[in-house]
Every structure is written in structure tokens, then in C-alpha cells.
């Protein structure tokens, strides 16, 4: 029996949408809380890195370079997270980019924390921060803990996602050790299906593979 799936697929569905149906968003309180907490943690890292570590030495090449790197990673991580939240179906690429940039910003923050601690100890906490020594220690320790935790978590998640794409098989399917019931793509084709042809656009959360919008439609013409 033939069905007009394209008409059904293109109908406006306001159930999981916001902003007058323009954006896709699941109104789940747990997801919203997690998203807000993620943004707050990024803002906290932004505050400590800028106010405690970089701004006191803003006129140096070291601070200017690290500020540019940190702000770029923070912006791309935030953009990837928003793109993932408000896209239906969400692109796996933006999920991976979010993990990649959060891992990057976490490692960078951890590096800056170690550098700042070393400098403060060397200077005996004189003129190493605009805050008093106890406040500086607390802020840096919490940032170091946050950065280490998220660096490990996102690195593991990123590796798991990339492995699933590379082998065209999820971790659960690998554990089951069942015979594949689908035609496996080559490893490079699996990568291209998610990211598209290799280019600098791989690292941009604002682009998607050329076939990302048409691939789903191709399955909706027949049963």
C-alpha cells in the first residue's frame, strides 16, 4: 500500500516546537535544567579565566593569544549546543562538535589554571590576581576540578561517538556481538555521512552535510 509520507512529513507539528513553531525543542524539564546548568558552568569558566587569569595581564601576548583561543572555543561550544537543541532531527555532527569543543575548552582551562597557580606561588601571591589569595585559590580550584571532570567525560563520549561512526556500529551492538543485519558502509563513507566531504566546514556548527536534509526524505517515498 502506497502512502503519501511526504505530505505527512512536511505537516507543521507544534508539539515539540517553540517560538511559534519555528524552532524544534522538546519541553522536558530535566533537559532544560541540564542545558541551563551547562551554560552556567561555561559562564563560570568564562568568569574565572577572564577575571582571575587573563585580564590582570591583558597587555601581554600570552593573555591576548589565550583569550582569543578561549573565546573562540567557548563560542563554538555554545553554538554547537544551541544547534543541537533546536534542530529536528538534530545533526549528529553538532553533538560531536559540542563534545569536541567542550573537551578543548576544558583542557585549555586546566592548562591556564596550572599556569596561574605556578605564577602565583612563584610571586608569593603578590599581584597575581585582582582577588585576594583565598578567593583566588577557591576560584581556581573549582575551575580546575570542573575542567578535569568535563575533559575526561567529554573525551570518553567523543571517542565513543567517533568509534560508532567509524565502525558503523554502536557500542551496545558491539557488546551484543550479533551479526549485522544491515549493509555496512566503508569507514570513510560513514565519516562523510556525518560530516560531509573533508573541509574546514567539518569544524563549524553552522554547516551540515549536503545530504543531511535530503537523506531522510529519500526514505519517505515508499514502504
Phi, psi and omega in degrees: 000129179274142179230144179276078184289329182296320178296317179296319184292325185272357178294145179290124178242111184267005185297310181249044181231159178222176180056048179069026179085005182282328183240146177273131179199123176279120184277068179255124187297323180295316179295320179295318179297316179297320179296316179296318178297321177299314179296321179296321179293323176295318179296321178297314177299321177300315181296311184293314181298318183282306188286324186266321190259308192266318185299321178302337178236044188296334185276001181266155178296323179302312181292318181297316181294314180293328177295317179297317179296313183295315182294323178295314179296318180296317180296315181293324177295316180295318179295320178296320180294316179296318180297321179294319183291322190251028178236133179233120350286146183294142180283133177300331180301316182290328174300313182293319179295322178299313178298319181297313183286327175293319175299319179295314180292329178291314179296322179294317178297320179297318177298315180295323178297314180297317178298318181293317177300315180299316181294318181294319178294320180296322180270005181056039175065021177264122176058031177262352180199155176283348178263162177289159185306314180300316180295321178298317180297315181297313181297316181290321179296317180294320178294319179296319178296314179299315182296317180295316181298312183286330177297315179293313183298310183290327178295318178295314179297319179297316178298321179296316180296314181294324177295319179297321178291316184298317182264001181054042183199134180284167179298322179295318179295326177292321180293324179292333179056036178272156177290134182296133179260014180228163178278117182288136172281159172293160184298319181291323178293326177295319177295317181293329179296331180268316188254343186086187179294148185298127176193177178295339179294344175305326186264008180256127177283356184264358178242161178221158179304146182305328183263010185294325182274334185265341184297317180293320181298328184295340180269000189254009182273333183214167180256000000 
